[in-house]
């Protein structure tokens, strides 16, 4: 559980160096998406039809894409969604798709299709290839592996991928301290610049790029020194940006280096930029969390466990700093008394997503 927060809302705002815009986030455990201006004032909200399966984001048409938790499907697995919905600015559902195995991430592709992560049970032969993890921590159903599913607007599957069929699981074993109920706990699926697919898997500490045509992994990096990672994305320059959590195990056992936000060149596997705290506990979220490179070159960071959103310059100066005041008051099994956020996004006032609806960002 995070320590007590001394202050909620806006901590600081350097108008000359911060990137003006509106910040969107969906507090975990609650049923709203909020948009705030640079002063931390709520300027728009969506009421969601249930608890989000982690987050929401805006589409270029200005609609909100969300995944809502459903009761059906696998039980006792984290970040379950199952009901993907597109809502217009007024909160009307204009498109939806139900798949009870959907979890964590979901994206609208440029061709209008939607891609998302799902779960599928490994068969007996595939389970033999699943190494690592703590013995005896398998799911009651067996072991679930990650799938990636692409559907067209009519909900028809047009492309899919499954770790049991398309990944050398022996080459990327789960960390010895992680559970075995999943191989390997994907938390990100995102397109690359050329239409290939990025997947990030937490339990085996692996981020990879999948060739869309062959379904083979064309690049991968497994490095437990990152302490598992979230929100791996490709920047316009071809580098990868991600949130390195800094905790080696599936559950919290104390920070090694604290968290970092890292920009990595996948051609050389070299770190070309990173943000970190002065000491491990200055900046540390052992799970969830994300990042966004802004058009100004600054980076928006979501230190998820504390509901802490802040913007830093390339020189690592903090120029905007905000803590979510939305506390989970009811008896939630994971988030009671906390204010966690999975990811957050900044949109300019004149962006396609906002379309000038909200005026000046402040």
RADACOR-V49163 format. One line per field, one symbol per residue. psi: psi as a letter, one per 40 degrees, with the letter a starting at -180 (. if undefined). burial: 1 if it has 16 or more other ideal C-beta (glycine too) atoms within 10 Angstrom, else 0. Layout:
psi: ???
burial: ???
This chain:
psi: hiihhdiiahdihgddeihhahhhihhieifihihiaeeehheiihhieahifdiiiiideeihhihhhidiaiifiifhbdghihiadeehheiihhheeiicihihideeihiiiiihhiidddddehiiihieeiidebhhihihhhiideehheiiihdddehgdddgiiideiiedihfghehhiiadeeihhihhddefhiihhhddeeiheiihhheeefiiifhihideeihhihhdehdidihfiideiiihhhhhedefiheiihiididedhhheiaiaihhideeihhhhgddefhhihiideehhehhihhehhhdighddeheifihdiiihhideidddfedeahe.
burial: 00000000010010001111111111111100111111010011010101111111110000111111110011001111111111100000000010111111111100001111111101000110110111000110001111111110000000011111011010011110111111111111111100011111111111111111001010111100011111111100001111111111110000101111111101000000001110000011111111111101011111111111111110000111111101110000001001111111111110101100010011
